[in-house]
Amino acid sequence: MQSYWFGDIEDRRCTMFAGDTDAIIDRVQSVVTRMDTYIPPDWEQAVLCGACHDRQEYLATLQTVCIVAAERSIRERYSKKDAELLQMVRTLDEIDMVINLLSEKAAEWYLIRHPSFSRKYRRTPSHALVKTMHDKSKGALGKVTGEIGQLGITRTILAKEVSGRANDVMPNTSALIGGLVAARLMSHAGGLLPLSRLPASAIQVLGARTALFSHLKTRSPCPKHGIIFQHRRVHNAPRDIRGKVARVLAGKLAIAARIDYFRGVAEPDFLDTAQRRIDAVGKESGP
Amino acid sequence: MIWIGDVLVSQGEGAVYRERMLDGARVWDPYRSKLSALYYLGKGIELTPAMRVLYLGAANGTTVSHVADYVEVVYAVEFAPRPMQDLLEVCRRRRNIIPIMADAARPEQYAPLVESVDLLYQDVAQPDQAAIVLRNSVFLKPGGIIILMLKTRSVDVRKEPNEVFSDTLDLLTSAGLVMKESEWLAPFHADHAAIICIKPEA
């Protein structure tokens, strides 16, 4: 028997499927087609079947069904919890970049107006510097530095939301590496499902693309860590065991991501042993 | 194919993606579309009004809209939701595009929908591009044509494009397809090759 969207064909006899667009979509999704005996549908069969009168109607009906089906799949995919987190963390990283670029430009501009000003030997963090420039500048430069300050405020709010959302969407990964970094890992992988499918070795170097490909193409050393470097346990580790910490952490993250995808709730037992294992590596000396 | 002077165009409702118009026809840019590049290089097959096309990797419907201007119907398969949103907008304006949101590597998911086609066009940048073509060749009529746009960098970045190209050819011919012609898409697209095969009559 061959099952098509408009009906079933068996021994040249066609049984039309009676149902509205939604019912047809459910049917198409539930039909299991064996590709070794498969024969593509023929619109003339659909006419004999009574599903339509002519080719034009066949295509028109099929298109309507397919458009509604695609709209349904899009809605399903976007309603997944990670879809919005992905956009949030990407926007956050973009804002960071914009703030850096603009601050840099504003500082150069400010230097021209205040030749005696220098950024050397200053302990002020960059956002404080932006504030100083803002207070002492008039006109467009004042506006620009003001905007940078505003962006900084937006960034703080967004960062908090990202972390909160990450704790909810990927509780285990977030517990190991923090919500922000967990969200960044997910964004680089392209979603929670793709992340959960990655091997630990890939998670370890996620975000170190340039270094990885230059390693694969030439004889340069392979990267030890990508985004996970942003986690304190990696960047605070002594240089000689940093790679090892990154490797163990990535191993546990790979498991955590799978738990997050398939179970979606924090697993205290796993987190406990994982944390202890990662801390133990950090205390070892020598690679 | 329709040429106005040396510009490839297609006849249809314009302003799909702010494409240029020429004498009321839509300009088909070879730098944007790999299929157009193929025609500019003097290869490719004539698209006719009676043709049915299965288009894998439809993306946001740029090339699909031009193909649909030439042929009877295009079955457009795309997996990612974001480009699918754009493709749906194109479908609402063009009644001869059937959008299918599915993974081109799993034809069993859309088998109940797709009739047999004259042309199988594959532009899915995946490492197993050739395998995807072979799995989808069940939809192709005997004597039907396959156009595979091979993105060698997606198959294996470490291999030379030429090597990937000949490996792919081997895969296709050993599965019983007959090579018609092939062409590198330079200078329009770097490291991309078009491979045209025929499914032999049974």
Interface residues (C-beta under 8 A of the other chain):
Chain A: S3 Y4 W5 R27 V28 V31 V32 T33 R34 M35 Y38 P40 P41 D42 W43 L59 A60 L62 Q63 V65 C66 I67 A69 A70 E71 S73 I74 R77 Y78 F213 L216 K217
Chain B: V73 P81 M84 Q85 L87 L88 C91 R92 R95 N96 I97 I98 P99 I100 M101 P107 E108 Y110 A111 P112 L113 V114 E115 S116 R135 V138 F139 V157 R158
